[in-house]
Amino acid sequence: MPTFEQTITIAAPVETVFAFDTDPKNWPRTMSSLKSLEIVSETDETAHMNATYSLLGYPMNGTMELTIVEPNEHMIATFESPGMTGETHNRYSETDAGTRIVNRVDYEFGDSLLERVIEPVAARYNRRQFRSHLEHTKERIEAEVRAEATIQR
């Protein structure tokens, strides 16, 4: 089961980063492999979605669930499809430079021969995709914070 952890610091308050990152409507804007996302139901603490994730160009249709464990501190997103299941934990903490996100991803592939053969390549691909997602999240939030500061002047 591939597992990895990545960290990024975003120059914005925890509340701003958490609100952006826990809004599923933002995920297709920051994760290029997320090809479609439909919110099926939503509360203040959870969201249930149907999604298509592209893994090495192969579309994987599945379901996702977002759970806010502790506001401004911890969220979990899960993905389930016939070929891959996984869980992402994002933990948020305030730093002198803004907000640190620690992103931990645990997932596993199905049992077919094809899925076992592509697992090493797919694991590297997924690691890059999640790193890219964090970097795009940082870029978008910091741009929005700068734009807000400019408007307020």
C-alpha positions in Angstrom: 0.0 0.0 0.0 1.6 3.3 -1.1 1.8 5.9 1.6 3.5 9.3 1.5 3.5 12.6 3.3 4.2 16.1 2.0 4.2 19.5 3.6 3.7 23.0 2.2 3.4 26.5 3.8 0.9 29.0 2.4 1.2 32.7 3.2 -2.4 33.0 4.5 -4.3 32.6 7.7 -5.4 29.1 8.7 -9.1 30.0 8.4 -8.6 31.1 4.8 -6.5 28.0 3.8 -8.9 25.6 5.5 -12.0 27.2 4.0 -10.5 27.0 0.5 -9.1 23.4 0.9 -12.3 22.0 2.3 -14.5 23.3 -0.4 -14.8 20.5 -2.9 -15.6 23.0 -5.7 -12.0 24.1 -5.5 -10.5 20.6 -6.0 -10.9 20.4 -9.8 -9.1 23.9 -10.0 -6.1 22.5 -8.1 -5.9 18.8 -9.1 -5.5 18.3 -12.8 -6.2 14.5 -12.5 -9.7 15.2 -11.1 -11.6 15.2 -14.3 -15.2 15.5 -12.8 -16.7 16.1 -9.4 -20.4 16.1 -8.6 -21.4 16.9 -5.0 -24.3 14.6 -4.1 -24.9 15.8 -0.6 -23.3 18.2 1.8 -23.5 19.3 5.4 -21.2 21.6 7.5 -19.0 18.6 8.4 -19.2 16.3 5.4 -19.7 16.1 1.6 -20.4 13.0 -0.5 -19.4 13.2 -4.2 -19.1 11.2 -7.4 -15.8 11.7 -9.1 -13.7 10.7 -12.0 -9.9 10.6 -11.4 -7.5 10.1 -14.3 -4.7 7.7 -13.4 -2.1 7.7 -16.1 -4.8 8.6 -18.6 -7.2 5.9 -17.4 -10.4 7.2 -16.0 -11.4 5.8 -12.6 -15.0 6.5 -11.6 -15.7 6.4 -7.9 -17.1 8.1 -4.8 -15.4 10.6 -2.6 -16.2 11.7 0.9 -14.9 14.8 2.7 -15.0 14.8 6.5 -14.1 17.8 8.7 -12.6 16.2 11.8 -11.6 19.4 13.5 -12.3 22.8 12.0 -9.1 24.7 10.9 -7.0 21.7 12.0 -7.8 18.4 10.3 -9.8 17.1 7.3 -10.1 13.6 5.6 -11.0 12.9 2.0 -11.6 9.4 0.9 -11.8 7.9 -2.6 -13.3 4.6 -3.6 -13.3 3.0 -7.0 -13.0 -0.5 -8.3 -9.3 0.0 -9.1 -8.1 2.2 -6.3 -9.2 3.2 -2.8 -7.5 5.7 -0.5 -7.6 8.3 2.2 -6.0 11.7 2.4 -5.4 13.5 5.7 -4.7 17.2 5.7 -3.6 18.8 9.0 -3.3 22.6 9.3 -1.3 24.6 11.7 -0.4 28.3 12.1 3.2 29.3 11.5 4.9 32.7 11.4 4.8 32.5 7.6 1.1 31.6 7.4 -0.3 28.1 7.4 1.4 24.7 7.2 -0.5 21.8 5.6 0.8 18.3 6.2 -0.8 16.1 3.6 -0.7 12.3 4.2 -2.0 10.0 1.6 -2.6 6.2 2.1 -4.2 4.2 -0.8 -4.2 0.8 -2.4 -4.8 -0.6 -5.8 -7.1 -3.5 -6.8 -5.9 -7.1 -7.0 -5.9 -7.6 -10.8 -2.6 -8.4 -12.5 -2.7 -5.1 -14.4 -3.3 -3.1 -11.2 -0.4 -4.8 -9.5 1.9 -4.3 -12.5 1.3 -0.6 -12.8 1.3 0.1 -9.0 5.0 1.4 -8.9 4.5 3.8 -11.8 1.0 4.8 -10.5 2.4 5.4 -7.0 5.0 7.9 -8.4 2.3 9.5 -10.6 -0.1 10.0 -7.6 2.7 11.4 -5.4 3.4 14.1 -8.1 -0.3 14.8 -8.5 -0.8 15.4 -4.8 2.4 17.6 -4.7 1.1 19.5 -7.6 -2.3 19.9 -5.9 -0.6 21.4 -2.9 1.4 23.8 -5.0 -1.7 24.9 -7.0 -3.6 25.4 -3.8 -0.8 27.6 -2.5 -0.7 29.6 -5.7 -4.4 30.2 -5.8 -4.8 31.1 -2.2 -1.8 33.5 -2.1 -3.1 35.2 -5.3 -6.5 35.6 -3.8 -5.0 37.1 -0.6 -2.9 39.5 -2.6 -5.9 40.6 -4.7 -7.9 41.1 -1.6 -5.1 43.2 0.0 -4.9 45.3 -3.2 -8.7 46.0 -3.2 -8.7 47.0 0.4 -6.0 49.7 -0.2 
